[in-house]
Amino acid sequence: LIPKGLIPLEKLFDQNDLFKAPRLQANEEEVENCNLGDSVVPKIVKISKFLSADMKTKYVEMMKRFIDVFAWSYADLKQYD
């Protein structure tokens, strides 16, 4: 008998004792692509379709200000030999 509010460990860990983290992923119907870059070098991020126009504008402005955090490519990563 498990006390109320506790979860059995078997539900949290797999057979190799690795944590089974839930995958959070939005449905494609709930998000839209937003290009933070330009037509030559697009930087695509996904944002919710349920945002108001005002909130969408604020988020896009913030993401453009901090584009190196929100939209990057593998070419942007430093390479070490």
Rosetta constraint file for C-alpha pairs under 8 A:
AtomPair CA 2 CA 6 HARMONIC 6.62 0.50
AtomPair CA 2 CA 7 HARMONIC 7.74 0.50
AtomPair CA 2 CA 8 HARMONIC 7.53 0.50
AtomPair CA 7 CA 11 HARMONIC 7.11 0.50
AtomPair CA 7 CA 12 HARMONIC 7.87 0.50
AtomPair CA 8 CA 12 HARMONIC 7.30 0.50
AtomPair CA 9 CA 13 HARMONIC 6.27 0.50
AtomPair CA 10 CA 14 HARMONIC 7.00 0.50
AtomPair CA 11 CA 20 HARMONIC 7.98 0.50
AtomPair CA 12 CA 19 HARMONIC 5.91 0.50
AtomPair CA 12 CA 20 HARMONIC 5.56 0.50
AtomPair CA 12 CA 21 HARMONIC 7.66 0.50
AtomPair CA 13 CA 17 HARMONIC 5.20 0.50
AtomPair CA 13 CA 18 HARMONIC 5.29 0.50
AtomPair CA 13 CA 19 HARMONIC 4.53 0.50
AtomPair CA 13 CA 20 HARMONIC 5.32 0.50
AtomPair CA 14 CA 18 HARMONIC 5.49 0.50
AtomPair CA 14 CA 19 HARMONIC 6.54 0.50
AtomPair CA 14 CA 20 HARMONIC 6.30 0.50
AtomPair CA 26 CA 30 HARMONIC 6.42 0.50
AtomPair CA 26 CA 31 HARMONIC 7.01 0.50
AtomPair CA 27 CA 31 HARMONIC 6.95 0.50
AtomPair CA 28 CA 32 HARMONIC 7.54 0.50
AtomPair CA 30 CA 48 HARMONIC 5.84 0.50
AtomPair CA 30 CA 49 HARMONIC 5.58 0.50
AtomPair CA 30 CA 50 HARMONIC 7.28 0.50
AtomPair CA 31 CA 46 HARMONIC 5.88 0.50
AtomPair CA 31 CA 47 HARMONIC 5.26 0.50
AtomPair CA 31 CA 48 HARMONIC 4.38 0.50
AtomPair CA 31 CA 49 HARMONIC 5.12 0.50
AtomPair CA 32 CA 46 HARMONIC 5.41 0.50
AtomPair CA 32 CA 47 HARMONIC 5.54 0.50
AtomPair CA 32 CA 48 HARMONIC 6.31 0.50
AtomPair CA 32 CA 49 HARMONIC 6.00 0.50
AtomPair CA 33 CA 44 HARMONIC 6.20 0.50
AtomPair CA 33 CA 45 HARMONIC 5.76 0.50
AtomPair CA 33 CA 46 HARMONIC 4.65 0.50
AtomPair CA 33 CA 47 HARMONIC 6.55 0.50
AtomPair CA 34 CA 44 HARMONIC 5.51 0.50
AtomPair CA 34 CA 45 HARMONIC 5.35 0.50
AtomPair CA 34 CA 46 HARMONIC 5.96 0.50
AtomPair CA 34 CA 47 HARMONIC 6.90 0.50
AtomPair CA 35 CA 42 HARMONIC 5.98 0.50
AtomPair CA 35 CA 43 HARMONIC 5.32 0.50
AtomPair CA 35 CA 44 HARMONIC 4.48 0.50
AtomPair CA 35 CA 45 HARMONIC 6.46 0.50
AtomPair CA 36 CA 42 HARMONIC 6.86 0.50
AtomPair CA 36 CA 43 HARMONIC 5.10 0.50
AtomPair CA 36 CA 44 HARMONIC 6.13 0.50
AtomPair CA 36 CA 45 HARMONIC 7.26 0.50
AtomPair CA 36 CA 60 HARMONIC 7.36 0.50
AtomPair CA 36 CA 63 HARMONIC 7.44 0.50
AtomPair CA 36 CA 64 HARMONIC 5.90 0.50
AtomPair CA 36 CA 67 HARMONIC 7.36 0.50
AtomPair CA 36 CA 71 HARMONIC 7.40 0.50
AtomPair CA 37 CA 41 HARMONIC 5.95 0.50
AtomPair CA 37 CA 42 HARMONIC 4.60 0.50
AtomPair CA 37 CA 43 HARMONIC 4.65 0.50
AtomPair CA 37 CA 44 HARMONIC 7.40 0.50
AtomPair CA 38 CA 42 HARMONIC 5.05 0.50
AtomPair CA 38 CA 43 HARMONIC 7.37 0.50
AtomPair CA 43 CA 71 HARMONIC 5.56 0.50
AtomPair CA 43 CA 72 HARMONIC 6.86 0.50
AtomPair CA 43 CA 73 HARMONIC 7.99 0.50
AtomPair CA 44 CA 71 HARMONIC 6.69 0.50
AtomPair CA 45 CA 70 HARMONIC 7.45 0.50
AtomPair CA 45 CA 71 HARMONIC 6.51 0.50
AtomPair CA 51 CA 55 HARMONIC 5.93 0.50
AtomPair CA 51 CA 56 HARMONIC 5.75 0.50
AtomPair CA 52 CA 56 HARMONIC 6.05 0.50
AtomPair CA 53 CA 57 HARMONIC 6.17 0.50
AtomPair CA 54 CA 58 HARMONIC 6.33 0.50
AtomPair CA 55 CA 59 HARMONIC 6.11 0.50
AtomPair CA 56 CA 60 HARMONIC 6.09 0.50
AtomPair CA 57 CA 61 HARMONIC 6.12 0.50
AtomPair CA 58 CA 62 HARMONIC 6.20 0.50
AtomPair CA 59 CA 63 HARMONIC 6.07 0.50
AtomPair CA 60 CA 64 HARMONIC 6.05 0.50
AtomPair CA 61 CA 65 HARMONIC 6.22 0.50
AtomPair CA 62 CA 66 HARMONIC 6.35 0.50
AtomPair CA 63 CA 67 HARMONIC 5.38 0.50
AtomPair CA 63 CA 69 HARMONIC 7.89 0.50
AtomPair CA 63 CA 70 HARMONIC 6.08 0.50
AtomPair CA 66 CA 70 HARMONIC 6.66 0.50
AtomPair CA 67 CA 71 HARMONIC 5.38 0.50
AtomPair CA 67 CA 72 HARMONIC 7.42 0.50
AtomPair CA 68 CA 72 HARMONIC 5.96 0.50
AtomPair CA 72 CA 76 HARMONIC 6.18 0.50
AtomPair CA 73 CA 77 HARMONIC 7.23 0.50
